[in-house]
Amino acid sequence: MTTHNIVSVSGGKDSTATLLVAIALETENLQAVFADTGNEHEQTYAYLDYLEQATGIHITRVRADFTRQIAGKRRFVETRWREQGVAEEIVQAALEVLQPTGNPFLDLCIWKGRFPSRKAQFCTMELKRDPMLEQVVMPLMGRGDMLLSWQGVRRDESLNRRYLPECDEVGGGLFNYRPILKWDIPAVFEAHRYMGIKPNPLYSQGMGRVGCMPCINCRKDELREIAQRFPEVIDRIDRWEKLTQQASKRGAATFFAGSNAKHPKGSIADMTAIEVMEIASIRQAVEWSKTTRGGIQYDLMISEADSSACTSAYGLCEGSWEPVKIMEAA
């Protein structure tokens, strides 16, 4: 029986440390896989290229495809929306944008007519888990082999992960394996140092997490850093909001607000699309990120901050990180 070792790689610190553990253990039949959400920063793509070169491990890229789902929604809009009494201008606006763009994250939002939220975080399943299962894992199943899915998950990340087992069986010969489950953050970066692998440079630029940029769960200070350092990212989300808004029956869709989101002015459920976009758009979220606690007064220290300065939450400023040994590429 053959054991296939599949490591999920995002370009972030935890998944990179997991890959490095697998390499250090001289794991056989090792395959690294990156699920491209389409909402990644260019530096992450460059970092994946660096990882391949530095480790000698090829990283397979997979992407979700929502062409079929968007076509199905288009047919539904053409028939059922009109039957449900949806205004013709809203129907026409939706039909105008219900075409695949080739970007998984945007296509997912256009299909759903909304962005993911903390209560409906369907992005992880649709953009990461399912493409990996369908394109990498499932083709290997049914042969009587063992499949070990290596996941860079740590218990101190969240309450939901605190009680996860180090290894559990999914079925059909597939097992989830979490080798760094008990690690803390210093141990994660120590693994990078020991193996001579630099962390993703985004960690020295104020990012607390690496993956989607921005993530729907990103912190206030992280959003502020993104807006200061990468204004083109905010411009992109602004465009995506307008496109997803057209695909929504309500005519409203904001990156950081689900359909039941609460704001100082109340619930957006009873607001018009224009009212929602005025108080909850990505542009408004960026302005809020510049304020002090309470979201009312601008923080003068923040407004005068140097966007080129190192703001790493992990002490990864230039000159502070040195590898212990250099890994030779295979």
C-alpha positions as protocol buffer text, in pm:
chain_id: "A"
residue {
  index: 1
  type: MET
  ca { x: 0 y: 0 z: 0 }
}
residue {
  index: 2
  type: THR
  ca { x: 127 y: 344 z: -97 }
}
residue {
  index: 3
  type: THR
  ca { x: 89 y: 648 z: 129 }
}
residue {
  index: 4
  type: HIS
  ca { x: 32 y: 979 z: -48 }
}
residue {
  index: 5
  type: ASN
  ca { x: 129 y: 1284 z: 159 }
}
residue {
  index: 6
  type: ILE
  ca { x: -52 y: 1598 z: 47 }
}
residue {
  index: 7
  type: VAL
  ca { x: 43 y: 1927 z: 213 }
}
residue {
  index: 8
  type: SER
  ca { x: -191 y: 2225 z: 182 }
}
residue {
  index: 9
  type: VAL
  ca { x: 23 y: 2535 z: 120 }
}
residue {
  index: 10
  type: SER
  ca { x: -119 y: 2888 z: 134 }
}
residue {
  index: 11
  type: GLY
  ca { x: 200 y: 3093 z: 144 }
}
residue {
  index: 12
  type: GLY
  ca { x: 136 y: 3168 z: 511 }
}
residue {
  index: 13
  type: LYS
  ca { x: 360 y: 3088 z: 805 }
}
residue {
  index: 14
  type: ASP
  ca { x: 171 y: 2784 z: 938 }
}
residue {
  index: 15
  type: SER
  ca { x: 131 y: 2599 z: 610 }
}
residue {
  index: 16
  type: THR
  ca { x: 494 y: 2673 z: 522 }
}
residue {
  index: 17
  type: ALA
  ca { x: 607 y: 2534 z: 859 }
}
residue {
  index: 18
  type: THR
  ca { x: 397 y: 2223 z: 793 }
}
residue {
  index: 19
  type: LEU
  ca { x: 564 y: 2174 z: 455 }
}
residue {
  index: 20
  type: LEU
  ca { x: 906 y: 2217 z: 619 }
}
residue {
  index: 21
  type: VAL
  ca { x: 820 y: 1950 z: 879 }
}
residue {
  index: 22
  type: ALA
  ca { x: 729 y: 1710 z: 601 }
}
residue {
  index: 23
  type: ILE
  ca { x: 1056 y: 1784 z: 422 }
}
residue {
  index: 24
  type: ALA
  ca { x: 1264 y: 1750 z: 741 }
}
residue {
  index: 25
  type: LEU
  ca { x: 1107 y: 1409 z: 803 }
}
residue {
  index: 26
  type: GLU
  ca { x: 1207 y: 1305 z: 449 }
}
residue {
  index: 27
  type: THR
  ca { x: 844 y: 1222 z: 378 }
}
residue {
  index: 28
  type: GLU
  ca { x: 792 y: 1007 z: 70 }
}
residue {
  index: 29
  type: ASN
  ca { x: 534 y: 1072 z: -202 }
}
residue {
  index: 30
  type: LEU
  ca { x: 513 y: 1434 z: -90 }
}
residue {
  index: 31
  type: GLN
  ca { x: 288 y: 1668 z: -286 }
}
residue {
  index: 32
  type: ALA
  ca { x: 235 y: 2037 z: -204 }
}
residue {
  index: 33
  type: VAL
  ca { x: -88 y: 2200 z: -324 }
}
residue {
  index: 34
  type: PHE
  ca { x: -191 y: 2567 z: -332 }
}
residue {
  index: 35
  type: ALA
  ca { x: -559 y: 2656 z: -375 }
}
residue {
  index: 36
  type: ASP
  ca { x: -561 y: 2991 z: -553 }
}
residue {
  index: 37
  type: THR
  ca { x: -862 y: 3193 z: -439 }
}
residue {
  index: 38
  type: GLY
  ca { x: -801 y: 3477 z: -685 }
}
residue {
  index: 39
  type: ASN
  ca { x: -793 y: 3718 z: -390 }
}
residue {
  index: 40
  type: GLU
  ca { x: -422 y: 3677 z: -314 }
}
residue {
  index: 41
  type: HIS
  ca { x: -151 y: 3943 z: -315 }
}
residue {
  index: 42
  type: GLU
  ca { x: 114 y: 3929 z: -587 }
}
residue {
  index: 43
  type: GLN
  ca { x: 382 y: 3888 z: -320 }
}
residue {
  index: 44
  type: THR
  ca { x: 221 y: 3560 z: -215 }
}
residue {
  index: 45
  type: TYR
  ca { x: 242 y: 3423 z: -568 }
}
residue {
  index: 46
  type: ALA
  ca { x: 608 y: 3530 z: -579 }
}
residue {
  index: 47
  type: TYR
  ca { x: 665 y: 3365 z: -240 }
}
residue {
  index: 48
  type: LEU
  ca { x: 527 y: 3034 z: -368 }
}
residue {
  index: 49
  type: ASP
  ca { x: 777 y: 3050 z: -654 }
}
residue {
  index: 50
  type: TYR
  ca { x: 1051 y: 3115 z: -397 }
}
residue {
  index: 51
  type: LEU
  ca { x: 936 y: 2816 z: -187 }
}
residue {
  index: 52
  type: GLU
  ca { x: 952 y: 2589 z: -488 }
}
residue {
  index: 53
  type: GLN
  ca { x: 1304 y: 2705 z: -571 }
}
residue {
  index: 54
  type: ALA
  ca { x: 1430 y: 2695 z: -211 }
}
residue {
  index: 55
  type: THR
  ca { x: 1284 y: 2356 z: -119 }
}
residue {
  index: 56
  type: GLY
  ca { x: 1288 y: 2178 z: -453 }
}
residue {
  index: 57
  type: ILE
  ca { x: 924 y: 2078 z: -397 }
}
residue {
  index: 58
  type: HIS
  ca { x: 683 y: 2147 z: -681 }
}
residue {
  index: 59
  type: ILE
  ca { x: 364 y: 2324 z: -567 }
}
residue {
  index: 60
  type: THR
  ca { x: 55 y: 2226 z: -764 }
}
residue {
  index: 61
  type: ARG
  ca { x: -189 y: 2514 z: -819 }
}
residue {
  index: 62
  type: VAL
  ca { x: -565 y: 2447 z: -821 }
}
residue {
  index: 63
  type: ARG
  ca { x: -854 y: 2688 z: -880 }
}
residue {
  index: 64
  type: ALA
  ca { x: -1228 y: 2663 z: -836 }
}
residue {
  index: 65
  type: ASP
  ca { x: -1449 y: 2705 z: -1143 }
}
residue {
  index: 66
  type: PHE
  ca { x: -1803 y: 2842 z: -1103 }
}
residue {
  index: 67
  type: THR
  ca { x: -1899 y: 2854 z: -1473 }
}
residue {
  index: 68
  type: ARG
  ca { x: -2179 y: 2599 z: -1425 }
}
residue {
  index: 69
  type: GLN
  ca { x: -2317 y: 2768 z: -1114 }
}
residue {
  index: 70
  type: ILE
  ca { x: -2321 y: 3111 z: -1276 }
}
residue {
  index: 71
  type: ALA
  ca { x: -2501 y: 2973 z: -1582 }
}
residue {
  index: 72
  type: GLY
  ca { x: -2759 y: 2817 z: -1352 }
}
residue {
  index: 73
  type: LYS
  ca { x: -2814 y: 3143 z: -1167 }
}
residue {
  index: 74
  type: ARG
  ca { x: -2849 y: 3327 z: -1496 }
}
residue {
  index: 75
  type: ARG
  ca { x: -3132 y: 3093 z: -1600 }
}
residue {
  index: 76
  type: PHE
  ca { x: -3293 y: 3138 z: -1256 }
}
residue {
  index: 77
  type: VAL
  ca { x: -3272 y: 3518 z: -1278 }
}
residue {
  index: 78
  type: GLU
  ca { x: -3424 y: 3521 z: -1628 }
}
residue {
  index: 79
  type: THR
  ca { x: -3727 y: 3324 z: -1513 }
}
residue {
  index: 80
  type: ARG
  ca { x: -3788 y: 3314 z: -1139 }
}
residue {
  index: 81
  type: TRP
  ca { x: -3683 y: 3669 z: -1048 }
}
residue {
  index: 82
  type: ARG
  ca { x: -3942 y: 3816 z: -1282 }
}
residue {
  index: 83
  type: GLU
  ca { x: -4202 y: 3571 z: -1148 }
}
residue {
  index: 84
  type: GLN
  ca { x: -4114 y: 3685 z: -796 }
}
residue {
  index: 85
  type: GLY
  ca { x: -4179 y: 4046 z: -890 }
}
residue {
  index: 86
  type: VAL
  ca { x: -3818 y: 4163 z: -890 }
}
residue {
  index: 87
  type: ALA
  ca { x: -3788 y: 4497 z: -1068 }
}
residue {
  index: 88
  type: GLU
  ca { x: -3681 y: 4471 z: -1432 }
}
residue {
  index: 89
  type: GLU
  ca { x: -3385 y: 4706 z: -1384 }
}
residue {
  index: 90
  type: ILE
  ca { x: -3248 y: 4474 z: -1114 }
}
residue {
  index: 91
  type: VAL
  ca { x: -3300 y: 4169 z: -1339 }
}
residue {
  index: 92
  type: GLN
  ca { x: -3117 y: 4337 z: -1627 }
}
residue {
  index: 93
  type: ALA
  ca { x: -2833 y: 4452 z: -1400 }
}
residue {
  index: 94
  type: ALA
  ca { x: -2785 y: 4095 z: -1276 }
}
residue {
  index: 95
  type: LEU
  ca { x: -2791 y: 3947 z: -1626 }
}
residue {
  index: 96
  type: GLU
  ca { x: -2528 y: 4198 z: -1734 }
}
residue {
  index: 97
  type: VAL
  ca { x: -2271 y: 4071 z: -1481 }
}
residue {
  index: 98
  type: LEU
  ca { x: -2366 y: 3702 z: -1466 }
}
residue {
  index: 99
  type: GLN
  ca { x: -2074 y: 3592 z: -1679 }
}
residue {
  index: 100
  type: PRO
  ca { x: -1767 y: 3402 z: -1553 }
}
residue {
  index: 101
  type: THR
  ca { x: -1470 y: 3634 z: -1501 }
}
residue {
  index: 102
  type: GLY
  ca { x: -1212 y: 3358 z: -1445 }
}
residue {
  index: 103
  type: ASN
  ca { x: -1136 y: 3488 z: -1095 }
}
residue {
  index: 104
  type: PRO
  ca { x: -1257 y: 3227 z: -842 }
}
residue {
  index: 105
  type: PHE
  ca { x: -1330 y: 3469 z: -556 }
}
residue {
  index: 106
  type: LEU
  ca { x: -1520 y: 3718 z: -772 }
}
residue {
  index: 107
  type: ASP
  ca { x: -1710 y: 3444 z: -957 }
}
residue {
  index: 108
  type: LEU
  ca { x: -1812 y: 3290 z: -623 }
}
residue {
  index: 109
  type: CYS
  ca { x: -1950 y: 3625 z: -504 }
}
residue {
  index: 110
  type: ILE
  ca { x: -2130 y: 3691 z: -832 }
}
residue {
  index: 111
  type: TRP
  ca { x: -2289 y: 3346 z: -813 }
}
residue {
  index: 112
  type: LYS
  ca { x: -2393 y: 3392 z: -450 }
}
residue {
  index: 113
  type: GLY
  ca { x: -2490 y: 3758 z: -496 }
}
residue {
  index: 114
  type: ARG
  ca { x: -2299 y: 3841 z: -179 }
}
residue {
  index: 115
  type: PHE
  ca { x: -1961 y: 3823 z: -11 }
}
residue {
  index: 116
  type: PRO
  ca { x: -1868 y: 3564 z: 252 }
}
residue {
  index: 117
  type: SER
  ca { x: -1911 y: 3670 z: 614 }
}
residue {
  index: 118
  type: ARG
  ca { x: -1807 y: 3542 z: 954 }
}
residue {
  index: 119
  type: LYS
  ca { x: -2143 y: 3368 z: 993 }
}
residue {
  index: 120
  type: ALA
  ca { x: -2139 y: 3235 z: 637 }
}
residue {
  index: 121
  type: GLN
  ca { x: -1773 y: 3172 z: 562 }
}
residue {
  index: 122
  type: PHE
  ca { x: -1839 y: 2967 z: 252 }
}
residue {
  index: 123
  type: CYS
  ca { x: -1517 y: 3091 z: 88 }
}
residue {
  index: 124
  type: THR
  ca { x: -1294 y: 2838 z: 267 }
}
residue {
  index: 125
  type: MET
  ca { x: -1503 y: 2544 z: 153 }
}
residue {
  index: 126
  type: GLU
  ca { x: -1573 y: 2663 z: -201 }
}
residue {
  index: 127
  type: LEU
  ca { x: -1232 y: 2810 z: -286 }
}
residue {
  index: 128
  type: LYS
  ca { x: -989 y: 2588 z: -93 }
}
residue {
  index: 129
  type: ARG
  ca { x: -1129 y: 2261 z: 38 }
}
residue {
  index: 130
  type: ASP
  ca { x: -1345 y: 2156 z: -258 }
}
residue {
  index: 131
  type: PRO
  ca { x: -1093 y: 2231 z: -538 }
}
residue {
  index: 132
  type: MET
  ca { x: -825 y: 2035 z: -353 }
}
residue {
  index: 133
  type: LEU
  ca { x: -1059 y: 1742 z: -296 }
}
residue {
  index: 134
  type: GLU
  ca { x: -1190 y: 1737 z: -652 }
}
residue {
  index: 135
  type: GLN
  ca { x: -863 y: 1802 z: -838 }
}
residue {
  index: 136
  type: VAL
  ca { x: -601 y: 1634 z: -617 }
}
residue {
  index: 137
  type: VAL
  ca { x: -743 y: 1403 z: -349 }
}
residue {
  index: 138
  type: MET
  ca { x: -1037 y: 1231 z: -522 }
}
residue {
  index: 139
  type: PRO
  ca { x: -832 y: 1113 z: -824 }
}
residue {
  index: 140
  type: LEU
  ca { x: -604 y: 928 z: -579 }
}
residue {
  index: 141
  type: MET
  ca { x: -882 y: 757 z: -386 }
}
residue {
  index: 142
  type: GLY
  ca { x: -1026 y: 415 z: -457 }
}
residue {
  index: 143
  type: ARG
  ca { x: -689 y: 250 z: -521 }
}
residue {
  index: 144
  type: GLY
  ca { x: -651 y: 102 z: -175 }
}
residue {
  index: 145
  type: ASP
  ca { x: -382 y: 356 z: -89 }
}
residue {
  index: 146
  type: MET
  ca { x: -359 y: 577 z: 219 }
}
residue {
  index: 147
  type: LEU
  ca { x: -391 y: 954 z: 174 }
}
residue {
  index: 148
  type: LEU
  ca { x: -256 y: 1181 z: 444 }
}
residue {
  index: 149
  type: SER
  ca { x: -374 y: 1543 z: 418 }
}
residue {
  index: 150
  type: TRP
  ca { x: -121 y: 1759 z: 607 }
}
residue {
  index: 151
  type: GLN
  ca { x: -285 y: 2075 z: 745 }
}
residue {
  index: 152
  type: GLY
  ca { x: -111 y: 2376 z: 899 }
}
residue {
  index: 153
  type: VAL
  ca { x: -357 y: 2419 z: 1184 }
}
residue {
  index: 154
  type: ARG
  ca { x: -266 y: 2532 z: 1538 }
}
residue {
  index: 155
  type: ARG
  ca { x: -481 y: 2508 z: 1851 }
}
residue {
  index: 156
  type: ASP
  ca { x: -409 y: 2861 z: 1971 }
}
residue {
  index: 157
  type: GLU
  ca { x: -552 y: 3012 z: 1651 }
}
residue {
  index: 158
  type: SER
  ca { x: -917 y: 2990 z: 1759 }
}
residue {
  index: 159
  type: LEU
  ca { x: -1163 y: 2819 z: 1990 }
}
residue {
  index: 160
  type: ASN
  ca { x: -1290 y: 2604 z: 1704 }
}
residue {
  index: 161
  type: ARG
  ca { x: -943 y: 2455 z: 1658 }
}
residue {
  index: 162
  type: ARG
  ca { x: -858 y: 2409 z: 2024 }
}
residue {
  index: 163
  type: TYR
  ca { x: -1001 y: 2059 z: 2048 }
}
residue {
  index: 164
  type: LEU
  ca { x: -906 y: 1923 z: 1708 }
}
residue {
  index: 165
  type: PRO
  ca { x: -719 y: 1592 z: 1712 }
}
residue {
  index: 166
  type: GLU
  ca { x: -371 y: 1565 z: 1567 }
}
residue {
  index: 167
  type: CYS
  ca { x: -498 y: 1302 z: 1325 }
}
residue {
  index: 168
  type: ASP
  ca { x: -847 y: 1186 z: 1227 }
}
residue {
  index: 169
  type: GLU
  ca { x: -996 y: 964 z: 961 }
}
residue {
  index: 170
  type: VAL
  ca { x: -1221 y: 1112 z: 695 }
}
residue {
  index: 171
  type: GLY
  ca { x: -1297 y: 785 z: 519 }
}
residue {
  index: 172
  type: GLY
  ca { x: -1198 y: 600 z: 205 }
}
residue {
  index: 173
  type: GLY
  ca { x: -835 y: 588 z: 314 }
}
residue {
  index: 174
  type: LEU
  ca { x: -816 y: 965 z: 368 }
}
residue {
  index: 175
  type: PHE
  ca { x: -678 y: 1104 z: 696 }
}
residue {
  index: 176
  type: ASN
  ca { x: -628 y: 1461 z: 819 }
}
residue {
  index: 177
  type: TYR
  ca { x: -289 y: 1516 z: 983 }
}
residue {
  index: 178
  type: ARG
  ca { x: -203 y: 1831 z: 1181 }
}
residue {
  index: 179
  type: PRO
  ca { x: 165 y: 1808 z: 1278 }
}
residue {
  index: 180
  type: ILE
  ca { x: 199 y: 2161 z: 1421 }
}
residue {
  index: 181
  type: LEU
  ca { x: -128 y: 2155 z: 1615 }
}
residue {
  index: 182
  type: LYS
  ca { x: 45 y: 2216 z: 1952 }
}
residue {
  index: 183
  type: TRP
  ca { x: 298 y: 2471 z: 1825 }
}
residue {
  index: 184
  type: ASP
  ca { x: 302 y: 2839 z: 1917 }
}
residue {
  index: 185
  type: ILE
  ca { x: 398 y: 3122 z: 1680 }
}
residue {
  index: 186
  type: PRO
  ca { x: 767 y: 3139 z: 1785 }
}
residue {
  index: 187
  type: ALA
  ca { x: 801 y: 2768 z: 1703 }
}
residue {
  index: 188
  type: VAL
  ca { x: 653 y: 2829 z: 1359 }
}
residue {
  index: 189
  type: PHE
  ca { x: 912 y: 3094 z: 1271 }
}
residue {
  index: 190
  type: GLU
  ca { x: 1188 y: 2890 z: 1432 }
}
residue {
  index: 191
  type: ALA
  ca { x: 1109 y: 2615 z: 1181 }
}
residue {
  index: 192
  type: HIS
  ca { x: 1158 y: 2870 z: 902 }
}
residue {
  index: 193
  type: ARG
  ca { x: 1491 y: 2976 z: 1052 }
}
residue {
  index: 194
  type: TYR
  ca { x: 1617 y: 2624 z: 1103 }
}
residue {
  index: 195
  type: MET
  ca { x: 1536 y: 2523 z: 748 }
}
residue {
  index: 196
  type: GLY
  ca { x: 1678 y: 2845 z: 603 }
}
residue {
  index: 197
  type: ILE
  ca { x: 1345 y: 2956 z: 458 }
}
residue {
  index: 198
  type: LYS
  ca { x: 1238 y: 3321 z: 471 }
}
residue {
  index: 199
  type: PRO
  ca { x: 879 y: 3394 z: 582 }
}
residue {
  index: 200
  type: ASN
  ca { x: 637 y: 3557 z: 341 }
}
residue {
  index: 201
  type: PRO
  ca { x: 746 y: 3926 z: 320 }
}
residue {
  index: 202
  type: LEU
  ca { x: 388 y: 4039 z: 383 }
}
residue {
  index: 203
  type: TYR
  ca { x: 442 y: 3957 z: 752 }
}
residue {
  index: 204
  type: SER
  ca { x: 689 y: 4245 z: 774 }
}
residue {
  index: 205
  type: GLN
  ca { x: 432 y: 4476 z: 615 }
}
residue {
  index: 206
  type: GLY
  ca { x: 167 y: 4468 z: 885 }
}
residue {
  index: 207
  type: MET
  ca { x: -16 y: 4153 z: 780 }
}
residue {
  index: 208
  type: GLY
  ca { x: -123 y: 3928 z: 1066 }
}
residue {
  index: 209
  type: ARG
  ca { x: -239 y: 3657 z: 827 }
}
residue {
  index: 210
  type: VAL
  ca { x: -144 y: 3563 z: 474 }
}
residue {
  index: 211
  type: GLY
  ca { x: -397 y: 3434 z: 226 }
}
residue {
  index: 212
  type: CYS
  ca { x: -682 y: 3638 z: 91 }
}
residue {
  index: 213
  type: MET
  ca { x: -606 y: 4010 z: 79 }
}
residue {
  index: 214
  type: PRO
  ca { x: -806 y: 4134 z: 241 }
}
residue {
  index: 215
  type: CYS
  ca { x: -960 y: 3847 z: 433 }
}
residue {
  index: 216
  type: ILE
  ca { x: -1317 y: 3902 z: 547 }
}
residue {
  index: 217
  type: ASN
  ca { x: -1184 y: 3845 z: 901 }
}
residue {
  index: 218
  type: CYS
  ca { x: -893 y: 4089 z: 882 }
}
residue {
  index: 219
  type: ARG
  ca { x: -832 y: 4317 z: 1180 }
}
residue {
  index: 220
  type: LYS
  ca { x: -887 y: 4693 z: 1182 }
}
residue {
  index: 221
  type: ASP
  ca { x: -514 y: 4768 z: 1189 }
}
residue {
  index: 222
  type: GLU
  ca { x: -448 y: 4516 z: 912 }
}
residue {
  index: 223
  type: LEU
  ca { x: -707 y: 4680 z: 687 }
}
residue {
  index: 224
  type: ARG
  ca { x: -541 y: 5015 z: 754 }
}
residue {
  index: 225
  type: GLU
  ca { x: -201 y: 4873 z: 655 }
}
residue {
  index: 226
  type: ILE
  ca { x: -345 y: 4727 z: 335 }
}
residue {
  index: 227
  type: ALA
  ca { x: -500 y: 5061 z: 240 }
}
residue {
  index: 228
  type: GLN
  ca { x: -174 y: 5248 z: 309 }
}
residue {
  index: 229
  type: ARG
  ca { x: 64 y: 5004 z: 143 }
}
residue {
  index: 230
  type: PHE
  ca { x: -151 y: 4850 z: -129 }
}
residue {
  index: 231
  type: PRO
  ca { x: -423 y: 5097 z: -236 }
}
residue {
  index: 232
  type: GLU
  ca { x: -471 y: 4896 z: -555 }
}
residue {
  index: 233
  type: VAL
  ca { x: -616 y: 4615 z: -341 }
}
residue {
  index: 234
  type: ILE
  ca { x: -886 y: 4848 z: -208 }
}
residue {
  index: 235
  type: ASP
  ca { x: -957 y: 4966 z: -563 }
}
residue {
  index: 236
  type: ARG
  ca { x: -1006 y: 4604 z: -668 }
}
residue {
  index: 237
  type: ILE
  ca { x: -1247 y: 4529 z: -384 }
}
residue {
  index: 238
  type: ASP
  ca { x: -1436 y: 4848 z: -467 }
}
residue {
  index: 239
  type: ARG
  ca { x: -1485 y: 4719 z: -824 }
}
residue {
  index: 240
  type: TRP
  ca { x: -1587 y: 4377 z: -695 }
}
residue {
  index: 241
  type: GLU
  ca { x: -1846 y: 4533 z: -463 }
}
residue {
  index: 242
  type: LYS
  ca { x: -2011 y: 4708 z: -757 }
}
residue {
  index: 243
  type: LEU
  ca { x: -2019 y: 4390 z: -967 }
}
residue {
  index: 244
  type: THR
  ca { x: -2150 y: 4173 z: -683 }
}
residue {
  index: 245
  type: GLN
  ca { x: -2406 y: 4440 z: -600 }
}
residue {
  index: 246
  type: GLN
  ca { x: -2548 y: 4404 z: -951 }
}
residue {
  index: 247
  type: ALA
  ca { x: -2576 y: 4027 z: -906 }
}
residue {
  index: 248
  type: SER
  ca { x: -2768 y: 4065 z: -580 }
}
residue {
  index: 249
  type: LYS
  ca { x: -3146 y: 4056 z: -568 }
}
residue {
  index: 250
  type: ARG
  ca { x: -3134 y: 4325 z: -300 }
}
residue {
  index: 251
  type: GLY
  ca { x: -2904 y: 4535 z: -511 }
}
residue {
  index: 252
  type: ALA
  ca { x: -2655 y: 4562 z: -225 }
}
residue {
  index: 253
  type: ALA
  ca { x: -2334 y: 4377 z: -144 }
}
residue {
  index: 254
  type: THR
  ca { x: -2043 y: 4491 z: 72 }
}
residue {
  index: 255
  type: PHE
  ca { x: -1717 y: 4312 z: 141 }
}
residue {
  index: 256
  type: PHE
  ca { x: -1733 y: 4336 z: 522 }
}
residue {
  index: 257
  type: ALA
  ca { x: -2110 y: 4307 z: 572 }
}
residue {
  index: 258
  type: GLY
  ca { x: -2336 y: 4006 z: 553 }
}
residue {
  index: 259
  type: SER
  ca { x: -2709 y: 4044 z: 496 }
}
residue {
  index: 260
  type: ASN
  ca { x: -2777 y: 4073 z: 870 }
}
residue {
  index: 261
  type: ALA
  ca { x: -2479 y: 4291 z: 960 }
}
residue {
  index: 262
  type: LYS
  ca { x: -2517 y: 4553 z: 1232 }
}
residue {
  index: 263
  type: HIS
  ca { x: -2385 y: 4908 z: 1205 }
}
residue {
  index: 264
  type: PRO
  ca { x: -2410 y: 5224 z: 1421 }
}
residue {
  index: 265
  type: LYS
  ca { x: -2712 y: 5324 z: 1209 }
}
residue {
  index: 266
  type: GLY
  ca { x: -2883 y: 4989 z: 1265 }
}
residue {
  index: 267
  type: SER
  ca { x: -2929 y: 4669 z: 1065 }
}
residue {
  index: 268
  type: ILE
  ca { x: -2872 y: 4688 z: 690 }
}
residue {
  index: 269
  type: ALA
  ca { x: -3166 y: 4450 z: 639 }
}
residue {
  index: 270
  type: ASP
  ca { x: -3411 y: 4741 z: 632 }
}
residue {
  index: 271
  type: MET
  ca { x: -3190 y: 4979 z: 433 }
}
residue {
  index: 272
  type: THR
  ca { x: -3190 y: 5055 z: 64 }
}
residue {
  index: 273
  type: ALA
  ca { x: -2891 y: 4954 z: -147 }
}
residue {
  index: 274
  type: ILE
  ca { x: -2771 y: 5313 z: -160 }
}
residue {
  index: 275
  type: GLU
  ca { x: -2792 y: 5347 z: 219 }
}
residue {
  index: 276
  type: VAL
  ca { x: -2596 y: 5024 z: 266 }
}
residue {
  index: 277
  type: MET
  ca { x: -2318 y: 5122 z: 30 }
}
residue {
  index: 278
  type: GLU
  ca { x: -2290 y: 5464 z: 196 }
}
residue {
  index: 279
  type: ILE
  ca { x: -2214 y: 5322 z: 540 }
}
residue {
  index: 280
  type: ALA
  ca { x: -2067 y: 4980 z: 476 }
}
residue {
  index: 281
  type: SER
  ca { x: -1860 y: 4989 z: 156 }
}
residue {
  index: 282
  type: ILE
  ca { x: -1491 y: 4900 z: 148 }
}
residue {
  index: 283
  type: ARG
  ca { x: -1412 y: 5272 z: 121 }
}
residue {
  index: 284
  type: GLN
  ca { x: -1606 y: 5342 z: 440 }
}
residue {
  index: 285
  type: ALA
  ca { x: -1437 y: 5049 z: 613 }
}
residue {
  index: 286
  type: VAL
  ca { x: -1097 y: 5195 z: 525 }
}
residue {
  index: 287
  type: GLU
  ca { x: -1195 y: 5533 z: 669 }
}
residue {
  index: 288
  type: TRP
  ca { x: -1310 y: 5359 z: 987 }
}
residue {
  index: 289
  type: SER
  ca { x: -976 y: 5176 z: 1009 }
}
residue {
  index: 290
  type: LYS
  ca { x: -802 y: 5513 z: 1048 }
}
residue {
  index: 291
  type: THR
  ca { x: -1001 y: 5605 z: 1359 }
}
residue {
  index: 292
  type: THR
  ca { x: -937 y: 5553 z: 1727 }
}
residue {
  index: 293
  type: ARG
  ca { x: -1140 y: 5311 z: 1938 }
}
residue {
  index: 294
  type: GLY
  ca { x: -1508 y: 5389 z: 1890 }
}
residue {
  index: 295
  type: GLY
  ca { x: -1470 y: 5475 z: 1523 }
}
residue {
  index: 296
  type: ILE
  ca { x: -1550 y: 5844 z: 1561 }
}
residue {
  index: 297
  type: GLN
  ca { x: -1226 y: 6042 z: 1579 }
}
residue {
  index: 298
  type: TYR
  ca { x: -930 y: 6006 z: 1344 }
}
residue {
  index: 299
  type: ASP
  ca { x: -606 y: 5887 z: 1502 }
}
residue {
  index: 300
  type: LEU
  ca { x: -345 y: 6156 z: 1427 }
}
residue {
  index: 301
  type: MET
  ca { x: -57 y: 5915 z: 1493 }
}
residue {
  index: 302
  type: ILE
  ca { x: -197 y: 5681 z: 1230 }
}
residue {
  index: 303
  type: SER
  ca { x: -245 y: 5956 z: 972 }
}
residue {
  index: 304
  type: GLU
  ca { x: 122 y: 6055 z: 1002 }
}
residue {
  index: 305
  type: ALA
  ca { x: 259 y: 5697 z: 989 }
}
residue {
  index: 306
  type: ASP
  ca { x: 525 y: 5605 z: 734 }
}
residue {
  index: 307
  type: SER
  ca { x: 377 y: 5342 z: 503 }
}
residue {
  index: 308
  type: SER
  ca { x: 725 y: 5216 z: 415 }
}
residue {
  index: 309
  type: ALA
  ca { x: 818 y: 5137 z: 777 }
}
residue {
  index: 310
  type: CYS
  ca { x: 822 y: 4782 z: 911 }
}
residue {
  index: 311
  type: THR
  ca { x: 509 y: 4705 z: 1113 }
}
residue {
  index: 312
  type: SER
  ca { x: 548 y: 4334 z: 1168 }
}
residue {
  index: 313
  type: ALA
  ca { x: 343 y: 4190 z: 1453 }
}
residue {
  index: 314
  type: TYR
  ca { x: 598 y: 3909 z: 1477 }
}
residue {
  index: 315
  type: GLY
  ca { x: 923 y: 4106 z: 1493 }
}
residue {
  index: 316
  type: LEU
  ca { x: 1019 y: 4019 z: 1136 }
}
residue {
  index: 317
  type: CYS
  ca { x: 1159 y: 4357 z: 1037 }
}
residue {
  index: 318
  type: GLU
  ca { x: 1452 y: 4367 z: 798 }
}
residue {
  index: 319
  type: GLY
  ca { x: 1773 y: 4266 z: 967 }
}
residue {
  index: 320
  type: SER
  ca { x: 1597 y: 4086 z: 1253 }
}
residue {
  index: 321
  type: TRP
  ca { x: 1562 y: 3749 z: 1081 }
}
residue {
  index: 322
  type: GLU
  ca { x: 1856 y: 3526 z: 1009 }
}
residue {
  index: 323
  type: PRO
  ca { x: 1837 y: 3159 z: 906 }
}
residue {
  index: 324
  type: VAL
  ca { x: 2012 y: 2895 z: 1114 }
}
residue {
  index: 325
  type: LYS
  ca { x: 2101 y: 2686 z: 813 }
}
residue {
  index: 326
  type: ILE
  ca { x: 2039 y: 2704 z: 442 }
}
residue {
  index: 327
  type: MET
  ca { x: 1842 y: 2427 z: 282 }
}
residue {
  index: 328
  type: GLU
  ca { x: 1982 y: 2292 z: -42 }
}
residue {
  index: 329
  type: ALA
  ca { x: 1726 y: 2260 z: -315 }
}
residue {
  index: 330
  type: ALA
  ca { x: 1657 y: 1903 z: -416 }
}
